[in-house]
Amino acid sequence: MNRYLPLVILVVFAQAVLAYLLVDQIVVKRLMDGPLPEEVKEVKADILISDEPERIYRDLGEFLINPADTGDQDGLRFLRTNITLGVSPAKVHSEFDKRHPMLRDIVISILSAKTVAEMDDPEDREFIKDEVKFALEKVLKKDEIQGEVLRVYFTDFIIQ
């Protein structure tokens, strides 16, 4: 073991000198001088402000509805909900005033056709939102309106 000790010391010393030169000559020099010109590339990037279309929120109001399976219970169960729509483009806003009764009728028809069991689960509510969205989009895409319902929000949803 003692005969290899000078060789081990020499190898460790050589590695320490090599590490010092590597750090001093390459790493520190790059940190002080900055990157080499051939390493710098000009990158042109387009910045998008938003991928979402312009959206306005329109309140359809409160709905008080008897679910489909409450006819035999003398109407003792009911659903009370408030619905707000996220619609695009903003010019659809004026069309809502003209078609507000028609849009409310569509929502009432969809909700009154559902049973309590079809409305009490959060997953079922997401399905109802999609159903309302597609039904209202049919109305908004007619004629020259070309509106789109981006999202349906239940701001209140109570089943009693």
C-alpha positions as CSV (number, residue, x, y, z in Angstrom):
1,M,0.0,0.0,0.0
2,N,2.8,2.4,0.8
3,R,4.4,1.9,-2.5
4,Y,1.3,3.3,-4.4
5,L,0.9,6.3,-2.1
6,P,3.1,8.7,-4.2
7,L,1.3,7.6,-7.4
8,V,-2.1,8.3,-5.8
9,I,-1.0,11.7,-4.5
10,L,0.3,12.6,-8.0
11,V,-3.0,11.6,-9.7
12,V,-5.1,13.6,-7.2
13,F,-2.8,16.6,-7.6
14,A,-3.0,16.4,-11.4
15,Q,-6.8,16.2,-11.3
16,A,-6.9,19.3,-9.0
17,V,-4.7,21.3,-11.3
18,L,-6.7,20.2,-14.3
19,A,-10.0,21.2,-12.6
20,Y,-8.6,24.6,-11.5
21,L,-7.4,25.4,-15.1
22,L,-10.7,24.3,-16.6
23,V,-12.7,26.5,-14.2
24,D,-10.4,29.4,-14.4
25,Q,-9.8,29.5,-18.1
26,I,-13.2,28.5,-19.5
27,V,-16.0,28.9,-17.0
28,V,-14.9,32.1,-15.3
29,K,-13.8,33.7,-18.6
30,R,-17.3,33.0,-20.1
31,L,-19.0,34.4,-17.1
32,M,-16.9,37.6,-17.2
33,D,-17.0,38.1,-21.0
34,G,-20.4,36.9,-21.8
35,P,-21.3,34.2,-24.4
36,L,-19.2,33.9,-27.5
37,P,-20.7,35.7,-30.6
38,E,-21.3,32.4,-32.4
39,E,-23.3,31.1,-29.4
40,V,-25.8,34.0,-29.5
41,K,-28.7,33.5,-31.9
42,E,-31.4,36.1,-32.6
43,V,-34.8,34.6,-32.0
44,K,-37.9,36.2,-33.4
45,A,-41.0,35.5,-31.4
46,D,-44.6,36.5,-31.9
47,I,-46.3,37.3,-28.7
48,L,-50.0,36.5,-28.6
49,I,-52.0,38.6,-26.1
50,S,-54.7,36.1,-25.6
51,D,-56.0,33.0,-27.4
52,E,-59.5,33.4,-25.9
53,P,-62.0,35.3,-28.0
54,E,-63.7,38.4,-26.7
55,R,-66.3,37.5,-24.2
56,I,-69.1,39.2,-22.5
57,Y,-71.3,37.8,-19.7
58,R,-75.0,37.9,-20.0
59,D,-77.4,37.0,-17.2
60,L,-80.5,35.1,-18.1
61,G,-82.0,35.6,-14.7
62,E,-83.5,33.3,-12.2
63,F,-85.4,30.1,-13.1
64,L,-87.9,28.4,-10.8
65,I,-88.8,25.0,-12.3
66,N,-90.5,21.8,-11.3
67,P,-88.4,18.8,-12.4
68,A,-90.0,16.2,-14.6
69,D,-90.5,13.6,-11.9
70,T,-92.4,15.8,-9.4
71,G,-95.8,15.7,-11.0
72,D,-97.0,12.8,-8.8
73,Q,-95.7,14.6,-5.7
74,D,-98.0,17.6,-6.1
75,G,-95.0,19.8,-7.2
76,L,-93.3,19.5,-3.8
77,R,-89.8,19.5,-5.5
78,F,-88.4,22.4,-7.4
79,L,-85.2,23.7,-8.9
80,R,-84.1,27.3,-8.4
81,T,-81.1,28.4,-10.5
82,N,-79.5,31.5,-11.9
83,I,-77.8,31.2,-15.3
84,T,-75.2,33.4,-16.8
85,L,-73.7,33.0,-20.2
86,G,-70.3,33.8,-21.5
87,V,-70.9,34.8,-25.2
88,S,-68.8,36.0,-28.0
89,P,-68.6,38.4,-29.9
90,A,-69.6,41.5,-28.0
91,K,-72.0,42.5,-30.7
92,V,-74.3,39.6,-29.7
93,H,-75.1,41.6,-26.5
94,S,-77.8,43.7,-28.3
95,E,-79.3,40.5,-29.8
96,F,-79.9,39.1,-26.3
97,D,-82.5,41.8,-25.5
98,K,-84.4,40.8,-28.7
99,R,-84.2,37.1,-28.1
100,H,-84.2,37.0,-24.3
101,P,-87.7,35.3,-24.0
102,M,-86.8,32.7,-26.6
103,L,-83.5,31.9,-24.8
104,R,-85.3,31.6,-21.4
105,D,-87.9,29.3,-23.0
106,I,-85.2,27.0,-24.3
107,V,-83.5,26.8,-20.9
108,I,-86.9,26.1,-19.2
109,S,-87.7,23.4,-21.6
110,I,-84.3,21.7,-21.0
111,L,-84.4,21.9,-17.2
112,S,-88.1,20.9,-16.8
113,A,-87.5,17.8,-18.8
114,K,-84.8,16.6,-16.3
115,T,-85.6,14.5,-13.2
116,V,-84.2,15.3,-9.8
117,A,-81.8,12.3,-10.2
118,E,-80.5,13.8,-13.4
119,M,-79.7,17.1,-11.8
120,D,-78.3,16.3,-8.4
121,D,-74.8,15.1,-9.4
122,P,-72.1,17.6,-10.3
123,E,-71.3,15.6,-13.4
124,D,-74.9,15.7,-14.5
125,R,-74.9,19.5,-14.1
126,E,-71.9,19.7,-16.5
127,F,-73.9,17.7,-19.0
128,I,-76.9,20.1,-18.5
129,K,-74.6,23.1,-19.1
130,D,-73.4,21.5,-22.4
131,E,-76.9,20.8,-23.4
132,V,-78.0,24.4,-22.7
133,K,-74.9,25.7,-24.5
134,F,-75.6,23.7,-27.7
135,A,-79.3,24.6,-27.7
136,L,-78.7,28.3,-27.3
137,E,-75.9,28.3,-29.9
138,K,-78.4,27.0,-32.5
139,V,-80.5,30.2,-31.9
140,L,-77.5,32.5,-31.9
141,K,-76.0,31.1,-35.1
142,K,-79.2,31.6,-37.0
143,D,-79.6,34.5,-39.4
144,E,-76.9,37.1,-39.4
145,I,-76.0,37.0,-35.7
146,Q,-73.2,34.4,-35.7
147,G,-72.9,34.4,-31.9
148,E,-71.3,31.7,-29.8
149,V,-71.9,30.6,-26.3
150,L,-68.5,30.0,-24.8
151,R,-69.6,28.9,-21.4
152,V,-72.7,28.4,-19.3
153,Y,-72.5,29.3,-15.6
154,F,-74.9,28.2,-12.8
155,T,-74.4,31.1,-10.4
156,D,-77.0,29.5,-8.1
157,F,-78.4,25.9,-8.2
158,I,-80.8,24.7,-5.5
159,I,-82.9,21.6,-5.6
160,Q,-85.6,21.3,-2.9
